């Protein structure tokens, strides 16, 4: 599942990567995208790949679960950074009215408490919804599954002690859901040059990893490990391209 699937790029790469490891494995792709036009583009891509278009829904992940009867083996997503999810009260335009409707539906989900996806509550910051997508991922994940969510540093540091963000982080740690945080190099994405983090979650850690979190600094500022390559041509803020572990100059520590 990619519950912020946009045009389906990450789903397509996940499909091809898994099949490169084992061509006989059956991969079922699920996606949610709130923009109808982008959703239509994703449907066409999924159709070309022979996947079931019924598994790609036009739905707002902040308050909708398009697959209520399904739990997922794997979840990956690159949720939007810095997106308003509740009204500020300072504007009276169409966007503000839409946010009011959205916020009411989000609060309906919060009212479900442990039966809903916002068991840990909501962030205090109404201008960033990354931690809400993380909670949705954990809500949909099988006990034996894994989720990998791309974020900036706000889910790690935003909010004072006792804030919504702090309470969500506490809930994640108390339940031992967080397996690893990996800091990536900057300039890997089109719309931002900042360092990005991979947050890896699981509900059922192996015995020797329980109550432990693996922290990996793969930002590779000096290019020591060749975790990335300089792109042949810049695209917006994207000036670097994927990791090349085979070209690592040094053996990585355990």
C-alpha positions as CSV (number, residue, x, y, z in Angstrom):
1,X,0.0,0.0,0.0
2,X,1.0,3.5,-0.8
3,X,-1.6,5.8,0.8
4,X,-0.1,8.9,-0.8
5,X,0.5,7.3,-4.1
6,X,0.2,10.3,-6.5
7,X,0.8,8.9,-10.0
8,X,1.9,5.5,-8.7
9,X,5.7,5.8,-9.2
10,X,6.7,4.3,-5.9
11,X,4.2,1.4,-6.3
12,X,5.6,0.7,-9.8
13,X,9.2,0.6,-8.6
14,X,8.2,-1.5,-5.6
15,X,6.6,-4.0,-7.9
16,X,9.6,-4.3,-10.3
17,X,12.1,-4.4,-7.4
18,X,10.3,-7.3,-5.7
19,X,10.0,-9.2,-8.9
20,X,13.6,-8.7,-9.7
21,X,14.4,-10.6,-6.5
22,X,11.7,-13.3,-7.1
23,X,9.9,-13.2,-10.5
24,X,7.4,-15.8,-9.3
25,X,6.1,-13.8,-6.3
26,X,2.6,-12.4,-6.7
27,X,2.5,-8.6,-5.9
28,X,-0.8,-6.9,-5.3
29,X,-0.6,-3.1,-5.3
30,X,-2.9,-0.8,-3.3
31,X,-3.0,3.0,-3.5
32,X,-4.9,6.0,-2.3
33,X,-4.7,9.4,-4.0
34,X,-7.0,12.4,-3.1
35,X,-6.6,14.4,-6.4
36,X,-9.0,13.0,-9.0
37,X,-6.8,14.0,-12.0
38,X,-3.6,12.5,-10.6
39,X,-5.6,9.4,-9.5
40,X,-6.6,9.0,-13.2
41,X,-3.0,9.1,-14.2
42,X,-2.1,6.4,-11.6
43,X,-4.9,4.2,-12.8
44,X,-3.5,4.2,-16.3
45,X,-0.1,3.3,-15.1
46,X,-1.5,0.5,-12.9
47,X,-3.6,-0.8,-15.8
48,X,-0.5,-1.1,-18.1
49,X,1.2,-3.2,-15.4
50,X,-1.7,-5.6,-15.3
51,X,-2.7,-4.7,-11.7
52,X,-6.3,-4.5,-10.4
53,X,-7.5,-0.9,-10.9
54,X,-10.1,-1.6,-8.1
55,X,-7.2,-1.4,-5.7
56,X,-6.3,2.2,-6.6
57,X,-8.8,4.5,-4.9
58,X,-9.5,8.2,-5.1
59,X,-9.7,8.8,-1.3
60,X,-8.4,11.3,1.3
61,X,-6.2,9.3,3.6
62,X,-6.5,11.8,6.4
63,X,-10.0,10.6,7.2
64,X,-10.7,7.7,4.8
65,X,-9.6,4.1,4.7
66,X,-10.3,2.9,1.2
67,X,-9.5,-0.7,2.1
68,X,-11.2,-1.4,5.5
69,X,-11.2,-5.2,5.1
70,X,-7.5,-5.4,4.2
71,X,-4.3,-5.4,6.3
72,X,-1.0,-4.8,4.5
73,X,2.2,-6.8,4.3
74,X,4.2,-3.8,3.2
75,X,3.4,-0.1,3.3
76,X,5.5,2.7,1.7
77,X,4.7,6.3,1.3
78,X,6.1,9.8,0.7
79,X,3.4,11.9,2.4
80,X,3.2,15.6,1.6
81,X,5.4,17.9,3.7
82,X,3.9,21.1,5.2
83,X,0.3,20.6,4.1
84,X,-2.6,22.2,6.0
85,X,-5.0,19.7,7.5
86,X,-7.2,21.9,9.7
87,X,-8.5,25.5,9.3
88,X,-6.5,28.3,10.8
89,X,-9.6,30.6,11.3
90,X,-7.9,33.5,9.5
91,X,-9.4,33.0,6.1
92,X,-12.9,32.7,4.7
93,X,-12.3,31.2,1.2
94,X,-13.1,27.9,-0.5
95,X,-9.9,26.2,0.8
96,X,-10.8,27.2,4.4
97,X,-14.3,25.8,4.0
98,X,-12.9,22.6,2.6
99,X,-10.5,22.3,5.5
100,X,-13.4,22.8,8.0
101,X,-15.2,19.8,6.4
102,X,-12.0,17.8,6.4
103,X,-11.3,18.6,10.0
104,X,-14.8,17.6,11.1
105,X,-14.3,14.2,9.4
106,X,-10.8,13.8,11.0
107,X,-12.4,14.5,14.4
108,X,-14.9,11.7,13.7
109,X,-12.0,9.4,13.3
110,X,-10.4,10.6,16.5
111,X,-13.6,9.9,18.4
112,X,-13.2,6.2,17.6
113,X,-10.1,6.2,19.9
114,X,-8.4,2.8,19.9
115,X,-10.8,1.5,17.2
116,X,-9.7,4.2,14.8
117,X,-6.4,5.2,13.3
118,X,-5.8,8.2,15.5
119,X,-5.4,6.3,18.8
120,X,-2.5,8.5,19.7
121,X,-4.3,11.7,18.9
122,X,-3.5,14.5,16.4
123,X,-0.5,16.8,15.9
124,X,-0.7,20.2,17.4
125,X,0.6,21.8,14.1
126,X,-2.3,22.2,11.7
127,X,0.1,22.8,8.8
128,X,1.8,19.4,8.6
129,X,0.1,16.0,8.4
130,X,3.1,13.7,8.1
131,X,2.5,12.1,11.5
132,X,-1.1,11.4,10.6
133,X,0.0,9.4,7.6
134,X,2.4,7.5,9.9
135,X,-0.5,6.6,12.1
136,X,-2.6,5.5,9.1
137,X,0.3,3.2,8.1
138,X,0.5,1.6,11.5
139,X,-3.3,1.2,11.6
140,X,-3.2,-0.7,8.3
141,X,-0.1,-2.8,8.9
142,X,-0.2,-6.5,9.6
143,X,1.5,-7.7,12.8
144,X,4.2,-9.3,10.6
145,X,4.4,-6.4,8.1
146,X,6.8,-3.5,7.6
147,X,6.2,0.1,6.7
148,X,8.7,2.6,5.4
149,X,7.6,6.3,5.4
150,X,9.6,9.1,3.9
151,X,9.7,12.3,6.0
152,X,11.6,15.5,6.6
153,X,12.8,16.1,10.2
154,X,9.5,17.5,11.6
155,X,8.1,14.1,12.8
156,X,11.3,13.6,14.7
157,X,11.6,17.0,16.4
158,X,8.4,19.1,16.1
159,X,6.3,20.0,19.1
160,X,7.1,20.6,22.8
161,X,6.9,18.0,25.5
162,X,3.2,17.2,26.0
163,X,2.2,18.4,22.5
164,X,0.3,16.3,20.0
165,X,3.5,15.5,18.2
166,X,5.3,14.5,21.4
167,X,2.3,12.2,22.4
168,X,2.3,10.5,19.1
169,X,6.1,9.8,19.3
170,X,5.6,8.5,22.8
171,X,2.8,6.2,21.6
172,X,5.1,4.8,18.8
173,X,8.0,4.2,21.2
174,X,5.8,2.7,24.0
175,X,4.4,0.2,21.5
176,X,7.9,-0.4,20.1
177,X,6.8,0.2,16.5
178,X,9.9,2.1,15.3
179,X,12.6,-0.2,13.9
180,X,15.0,2.3,12.2
181,X,15.5,5.8,11.2
182,X,17.8,6.4,8.1
183,X,19.0,9.9,7.3
184,X,19.5,10.2,3.5
185,X,21.6,12.7,1.5
186,X,20.1,16.0,0.5
187,X,19.2,16.9,-3.1
188,X,17.6,13.6,-3.8
189,X,14.1,14.9,-4.4
190,X,12.7,17.3,-7.0
191,X,10.9,19.7,-4.6
192,X,13.4,20.0,-1.8
193,X,17.2,20.1,-1.2
194,X,17.0,19.1,2.5
195,X,18.0,15.8,4.0
196,X,15.2,13.3,4.0
197,X,14.6,10.4,6.5
198,X,13.3,6.9,6.0
199,X,11.3,5.8,9.0
200,X,10.9,2.0,9.2
201,X,8.1,0.5,11.3
202,X,7.1,-3.0,12.3
203,X,4.7,-4.3,14.9
204,X,6.5,-7.5,15.7
205,X,10.3,-7.0,16.1
206,X,12.5,-10.1,16.3
207,X,13.6,-10.9,19.8
208,X,17.1,-9.3,19.7
209,X,15.7,-6.0,18.3
210,X,12.9,-5.4,20.8
211,X,13.1,-2.0,22.6
212,X,15.9,-1.0,20.2
213,X,16.0,1.5,17.3
214,X,18.6,1.4,14.6
215,X,19.9,4.9,13.7
216,X,21.7,5.1,10.4
217,X,23.4,8.2,9.0
218,X,23.6,7.7,5.3
219,X,23.7,11.4,4.5
220,X,27.3,10.9,3.3
221,X,28.2,14.5,3.2
222,X,31.8,13.9,2.2
223,X,30.9,11.3,-0.4
224,X,32.9,8.8,1.6
225,X,30.7,5.8,1.0
226,X,29.2,6.6,-2.5
227,X,25.7,6.3,-1.2
228,X,24.6,8.5,-4.0
229,X,25.8,9.7,-7.4
230,X,25.7,13.2,-8.9
231,X,23.0,13.3,-11.5
232,X,23.9,14.0,-15.1
233,X,21.4,16.8,-15.2
234,X,19.7,18.7,-12.3
235,X,15.9,18.6,-12.0
236,X,14.8,21.4,-9.7
237,X,16.4,20.6,-6.3
238,X,17.3,17.1,-7.4
239,X,21.0,17.0,-8.1
240,X,21.8,13.6,-6.8
241,X,20.5,10.2,-7.6
242,X,20.1,6.8,-5.9
243,X,22.4,4.8,-3.7
244,X,25.1,2.7,-5.3
245,X,26.1,0.2,-2.5
246,X,28.1,-1.9,-5.0
247,X,30.4,1.1,-5.5
248,X,31.0,1.7,-1.7
249,X,34.6,2.6,-1.1
250,X,34.6,1.2,2.4
251,X,33.0,-1.8,4.1
252,X,30.2,-0.6,6.2
253,X,30.3,-1.2,10.0
254,X,27.9,-3.8,11.4
